Amino acid sequence: MSKKLEFPKGFLWGSATASYQVEGGIEQCDWAEGARAGKVPVCGAACDHYNRYEADFDIAQSLGHTIHRFSVEWARIEPEEGVFNEEALEHYRQVLRALHARGMTPSITLWHFTLPLWLSGRGGWGHKDTPAVFARYCAKVVEALGDLCDNYGTINEPMVVAGIGYLRGAWPPFYKNAWVRYYRALLNMTRGHNQAYHAIKKMRVDAQVGIVKHTIAYTSNGTIINRIRAWAANVMWTRLFMYRVYRHCDWIGLNYYHRTMFGDTRDLPKTDFWWNVDQEGIYEALHILARYKRPIYITETGCADATDRLRADYIRDTVRWTHKAIEEGVDVRAFCYWSLLDNYEWAEGFEKRFGLIEVNFETQERTPRPSAYVYKEICEQNGLAID
């Protein structure tokens, strides 16, 4: 006999995108400059979402989505320092109106990895003035869009972008083992978030402001040594950063893709990124963030799966473990699958396919995958039927 795992009334279900990964035509940012230098793949037209957003939102609406998280592009909005492009801001107003017209709650990410060239050229997040510059930009966006959106995430995955950009050298600014620069960038991101929080609240006191944290759940097989290793890893990856920002958060965004279990000997299925399919980890990650006593939005969780062989079960298991955390008192308000569309997956180019909707990048044809309809049923029933 089956039963239904019901979610709280008003719970939001949907998906997420990021401007550079889907919009196309963004050339005046550090990622496009890196592509011109041959350091990362060219993004080009991507999904042409900048022009096709209404049709894409039509599909999202048909799939039962009630929230959509997207980012606005700093390089479009402020192409020169202190010069704001009103046409770009008006475009994002039209995007917000399109979401409202389809009954979807918008959530804006103010910075999702790409920096305008004028800022990256003088050091990006390593420059002492960047926190104040970022706060000014955030205030301008909220001034322009605040009547159409209540929910803002300041910075997406600070630990990820700093680690890959300053230690591994695979993303802008392409430094390797630059530990001093890495810590400076992270410190400036905490300052940038905190200053942006105050700047946004001055512009609109009732705006809900959060930060989006990629949270790897570090766990262990139970031995004392491995428990210590897991505790230390969680401190270094999540707690030290969150300690600096959580007081300036109305909510916290969780991006979850995998966990690390010290002493793990299991042979688990692998996504196309070769990450373990281990969805119990989202339950652990939710409890890690629950200590900060803020509402949590699952802002990203997804599966690179070009053949759609894993995604339906991935979604079901993720939803099941999320429900368990909610039953135990974790205040989760929304679930956004990554991603609505196949897109430009940063240094991987267009190879990895996360989308609920398959995109043919030659024709721009959209085709919802079978797993999208599994998720549709969850969205429309506000719950999961289980055996």
N, C-alpha and C positions, 0 to 999 in steps of 0.2 A: 504494500500500500504506500502510495507516495504522499508526501506532505510538502507544504510550501514554507520556505524561509522568507518571511515578510520583513520588509524594510520600513523604517519610520515614515509616517505620512509626510509628504513634501520632500522626500529624498530625491536628489537630482541625478539623472543618468545621461551620459553623453560621451563626447570624445574631445580630442584636443588636436591643435595644429600649431605650427610656429611660422612666422612670416617668411623668413629666408628659405625655409624648407619647402614651402608650397606656392608662394605668390609669383615668383619669377620676376625678372627684370630689375633686380636689386644689384647695382654695380658699384656703388660708392660706399662699400663697407670692407672691413678687414678680411672677411672670408672671400669676397670676390677678388680682392687684391691677391690673396694667397693662391687662388685658382689661376690668376693670370701669371703668377710666378711658377706654376706647376707644382705647388706644394699640396694642394687638395684638388679633388675633382671639380670641374665646372658645374655650376648649378643652372645657369641659363634661364630658360622659361619655367623650369620645374613643372608644377601642375597647372600653371597659369591661373591659379586660384584668385589672383588679384582681379581678373576679369570674369571668372566663372563662379564666384562665391555664391551667388544666388542659386544657381543650379545645384551646387554642392550642398547648400543648406536645404534645398528641397529634398535631396536624398536623405540627409540626416533627419529631417522631420519625418519622412516616410518610415524611417527605421526606429521611430519612437524616442528620439533624443529630446531631452528637456534642458540640457545645459551644453554650451560649447565654450571651451577655453581656447583662446587664440592670442597671438602676440602682435603688437604693433611694432613697426620697423623704425628704429631710432634714425637710421640713415635717411629714410624718406622724410621723416618729420622734421629733423634738424640737419639738413644737408651741409650747412656751414654753422660754425659755432655762434649761437645766439640768434640765428636766422631760422625761423620756423615756417614750414611750408603749409600754408592754409589749405591748399588743394589736397595734400596728403591727409590732413586731419579731417577734412570733409569726406574723403573716401572712407575713413574708418567710421565716421558717423553713419554713412550709408550701410556699412557692414553691420553695425549695431542695430540699425533700423530693420535690416533684413532678418536678423535673428529674432528680434521682438515680434515681427510680423508672423513668424513661424512658431511662436510660443516657446522659444528657447531663451534661457537665462544666459547672458554673456558674462564671461570672466576674462579680463584682460591681463596678459603678462606684459610688463613694461620693458623687460630686457630678457631676450632669449638668445644669448651668445654672440650676436653680431654687433660690432661697434662702427660708428661712422669713421671714415678715413681721417678726418681732422682730429679725432680723439685718439684713435689707435696710433697715429703718427707721432704723438707726443707721449706715448707710454701707456695708453689705455688705463686699465685698473691699477697700474703701477704708479700713476701720477698722483701727486698729493692733492690736486684740485678736483679729481674725478668724482669723489663722493658729492661735493657741492654741485658740480655740473650735472650729475645724474639726478639729484633732487630737483634741480630747476627744470630739467626735462620732464620728470614725472609730474610736477605741478602743472606744467603747460598742458600735458596730455589730459589730466583730470579736469582742468579748466575747460578744455575743448569738448570733452566727451562725458563729463560727469553727470549730465542730465539723462544719459542713456545707459550708464553702467554704474553699478554699485560696488563691484568686486574687482580688486586689483592685486596682482602678485608682482612684487618688485623685481626680484632676480630669480632666474631659473638655474637650479643646480650649481651653486657656487663652487662646491668642492670638485665637481667634475670638470668644469671649464678651467679652473685653476690648475688642477692636476695634469690634465692632458695638454694644456697650453704652456705650462711653465716647467713641468717635470719630464713629460714624455716627448714633448716637441712635435706632436702630431696635429695640433690645432693652433691658430693664432694665439699668442704672438710667436709660436714656434721656438720656444726656449727648451733646452734639455738640462735637467738637474739644476735648475736655477732656484735653489731653495729660498734664498733671501727674497727674490722677486715673488716667488710663490706666496710666502707668508705676507708680504706687503700687499699683494693683490687681494688675498683673502681678508686681511684687516680692512682694506678700503671697501670691500664689498659689504662688510658688516656696517661700516660707517655710512656707506651709500644707502643701504636699506634703512637704517635708523633715521638719517636725515630726510630721505624720501618720505618716510612715514609721517614725520612732522610737517613737511611741505604739503603733502596731500591733505592732511587733516586741516591745515590752515585754509586750503582751497575748498574743501568740503568735509565738514566734521563727521558726517555720517557715513563716509566712504569706508568700506571694509578692506583692510590692507593686510596682506600676508606675504610670506616668502615661500618659495617652492624648493623643497629640500629632497634631493635624491638620497634616500635612506636605504643603505645596505644593512640588512639585519645580520649581524654577526652572532652566531650561536655556537654551540659545541656539542660533542658527543657525551659530555658529562664528566670527563676526567678533570681533576683540579687544574692541571696545567692548561688544558684547553678552555676551561671556564674563565681563567684569568686572561688568556689571549683574547677571547671574545669580548670580555668586559673592556679591556684596553682598546681594542679596535673600535668598539662603539663610542667610547670616549673621544678618540681621535677623529673619527669620521663624522660623528653627529653632535655629540654633547658640547664639545668646546665651541663649535660654531654657534649652535643654537643658544648657548648661554649668553652670547653677546647680542642676540637679536630678539629673543622670544618676548621680551617685555614690550617690544614695539610691533607686535603682531596681534591682529584681531582673529586671525586664523592661520593655520599652517598647511601648506600643500605637500602632499606625499607623492613623490615619484618612486615607484617600486618596479624593479625588473628581476632582481635575483638576491639571494642571500648567500653568505659564506658560513659554512658549518665546519669549524675546526675539528679534525678527526673524522670527517665524513668519508665513508667508504661506499656509499650507494652509487649505483649506476643508473642515473636518471636520464630521461629523454632530453635532447638538446634542441634549442631553437637554431635558426640559421645563423645566429651570432655566436653559437656554441655556449650559450648560457644555459644552465640547468633549468628545467621546468620544475619549479619548487615553490608552489604558491602558498604553502604554509608560512613562508617568509613574510608575506604581507601582513599576516596576523601579528608576527613578531615586530615588524616595523611600525605598525599602528600603535602597539603598546610602548614602543620606544618614544614615539612622539607624544603620546598621551600624558606623559609626565609634565608637559608644559601647560596643561590645562587650558587648551585652546581648541575650538572646533577644528576638525581636520577635513580637508578636501582631498580625495585621491585625484590628483591632477594629471597623473600619467601612470598607466601600467599597460604593458603590451607585449606582443610576441612577434619576432621576426620569423615569418612563416610563409614563404612564397607559394607553397602548394596548399595552404589552408588545412594541413593535416592535424595541427595541434591546437589551433586558435580557439575552437569552440570549447574544448575541455579546459583550456587555459582560462578562458573567461569564466566558465562555471566554477572552477576551483577557486579562482580569485574572489569571486562573489561570495562563495560559501565561507571562506576564511574571513572575509570582511564582515560578514554577518555575525560570525562567532565573536569577533572583537566588539561589535556593537552590543551584542548580548551581555558582554562583560563590562559594559559601561563606557566604552570608548565613543566619543562624540564625533561620528563620521557623518558628513552632510551631503557628500556627492561622490560620484564615481565617473571619471573620465578615462575612457580607453584611449591609448595611443596606438594608432592615430586614426583620424577619420579617413585619410587618404594615404596611399603609398606616396612617399616623398623623397626628397634629398636627405639622405641619412648621414650628413656631415662628411667625415673623411672616407666613409664607405660609398659615397656617391649614391646612385640609384639602385644598387644591388639588393639591399636588404628591404624586404617588403613587410611593413607593419600594418598596412591599411585594412580597415573594415571594407574599404572600397578599393578594388584593384584599378590602377591607372595605367593605361597604355600611353607611354610618354611620346610615342611617335604621332598618335592620332588624338591624344587627350581624351579618349573614350573612358568613361567610368562604368565599372561593373561591381555592384555589391557582391562580396564573397558569401558563401553559405553561412559562415560563422556570424556574419552581420545579422542574419535573421534569428540565430540563436540568441544573440544579444538583444535584438528587438523584442523578443518575447519577455526577457527579463525586464527591460525598460518599461514595457507596457503593463506588466503585471506587478511592477514594483516589488519583485521578489523572484525567487528561484524554486522551481519544483524539483524535489529530489526523491529518490526511491527510498 
